[in-house]
Each structure stands twice: as structure tokens, then as C-alpha cells.
Amino acid sequence: MEENGSLYRLLGKLLEYPRGDLREKAHQCAGLVAALRPEAQGLMEQFLASIEDRSPGSLEETYTATFDLNPACCPYVGYQLVGEDLRRAALMLKLQEDYRAAGFATGNELPDHLAVMLRFLGHQRDGAVERDLVENALLPVLQKMAPTLEETHPYGRLLRAVAALLAPVDVVAGAPAAPLGGEAAP
């Protein structure tokens, strides 16, 4: 679904170093969240409210303090999963190969950056790749990072919203769960 792709790309943009269009992207994202996953709408609206009146400098300082100076919220998925070890290097190599095969460019960021991986989900169209990245990398890392930030922290709210968006949802009570946009397991 193209809405999922747009949502993933916007979530990736929200988790990059803040630019002048952060509020605009957050508003767009909130609209998609409301349409696709209403149960996560409140978290996204809380994030939006927490950045609404902040100056660009304040947003930049908050981002830096959260993701660059706080090891518990290091935005590199491989680092969060395995630390600085050869397994992270192998993960980054695999991601780079997947990105290249899909015609996706990471820009100046490492391939295991949370924002890059979310933008990649919005770029590719393979449901199996989406499920693998969500279940084995993104969701575990988001669930690890979010509790390290206070409930009222702007990026704590965003990390919780992204985790809620990626978490499996039972379509029918008792049915196998599927992540956003994915198909339920047989």
C-alpha cells in the first residue's frame, strides 16, 4: 500500500536531525497515522503537540541530546542489537546490499540508522523484507529505546508512536497478527 510507504518515509524523516520542515512532516504523518492506525494516533498527536511551540534551535538541541549524546538512544539499529562487533558490520553490509538491489540511497548516513531503515521500508515493496526488518530489527530496538526516555519527552513520544505503528495488530480476535501493511501469517 502506498499509504504505508508514505508513512514509513515520513517516520524516517521525523527521526532524522530536525530540519525546518519537521512540524510540516509531523502534521502529514499524523494524518496518515489517523487513517491507517487510529490506535497510534494519540501518541503521534502528543509528539506533534510537544514540538509545536519549540524553536528550531531547541528542537536541534533536544535531538542531539537524545540521539547523539545518550547511548541508550543511539539511533543505529545494529549498535542497539549487538553493540560494536562484527555482527553489526555484517548487518550493515547486508543492509547496503539490500539497499543497492532496491535502488535505494542512504545519503550520508550509515545503513543501520533508524531513519534510513524506516525510509527504506517506504521505498521497497517486498512484504517479507518489511516483516523481517520490523520484527527482527526495528521493533525490538524501538521497544528498547522508548522506555529510556520520559513519557513527556518529545522523542520518547515519537519512538513510542513508531513502535505502536509497527507492532502487530490482530485483525480478528484470535487471528495471527500482522505488522502495518503486512499479511497475517498462515
URMONOR-V924685 format. One record per pair of residues at least 4 apart in sequence whose ideal C-beta (glycine too) atoms are under 6 Angstrom apart, sorted by the first residue. I is the first residue (numbers start at 1). J is the second residue. D is the distance in whole Angstrom. If there is no record, write none. Layout:
[[I,J,D] [I,J,D]]
This chain:
[[1,181,6] [3,36,6] [4,180,6] [4,181,4] [5,122,4] [7,32,5] [8,118,5] [8,121,4] [8,122,3] [9,119,5] [9,122,4] [10,25,6] [10,28,6] [10,29,4] [11,118,5] [11,162,5] [12,115,4] [12,118,4] [12,119,3] [13,25,5] [14,25,6] [15,114,5] [15,115,4] [16,115,5] [17,63,6] [18,22,4] [18,59,4] [18,60,6] [18,63,5] [21,25,6] [26,48,5] [30,44,5] [30,48,5] [32,36,6] [33,37,6] [33,40,5] [33,41,5] [33,44,5] [34,41,5] [37,165,5] [40,161,6] [40,164,4] [40,165,5] [43,157,6] [43,160,5] [43,161,4] [43,164,6] [44,161,5] [46,157,5] [47,157,4] [47,158,4] [47,161,6] [50,154,4] [50,157,6] [51,154,5] [54,58,4] [54,59,5] [63,67,6] [64,68,5] [65,69,5] [66,70,6] [66,73,5] [66,155,5] [67,73,5] [67,75,5] [72,148,4] [73,145,5] [73,148,6] [74,79,5] [75,113,6] [75,114,4] [76,112,5] [76,113,6] [77,112,5] [77,114,6] [77,117,6] [77,137,5] [77,141,5] [78,88,4] [78,91,4] [78,92,6] [78,112,4] [80,141,4] [82,87,4] [82,88,5] [92,111,5] [92,112,5] [95,111,4] [96,111,5] [99,104,4] [102,124,5] [104,120,5] [104,123,5] [106,111,5] [106,116,5] [109,113,4] [109,116,5] [121,130,6] [124,129,6] [127,182,6] [131,135,6] [131,182,5] [132,136,6] [133,137,5] [133,138,6] [134,138,5] [134,139,5] [134,166,5] [134,179,5] [138,166,6] [139,166,5] [142,146,6] [142,159,6] [142,162,6] [142,163,4] [143,163,6] [145,159,5] [146,159,4] [146,160,5] [146,163,6] [149,153,4] [149,156,3] [150,156,6] [165,180,6] [166,179,6] [168,177,3] [168,178,6] [168,179,5] [170,175,6] [170,177,5] [171,175,5] [175,184,6] [176,184,4] [176,185,4] [178,182,4] [178,183,6] [178,184,4]]
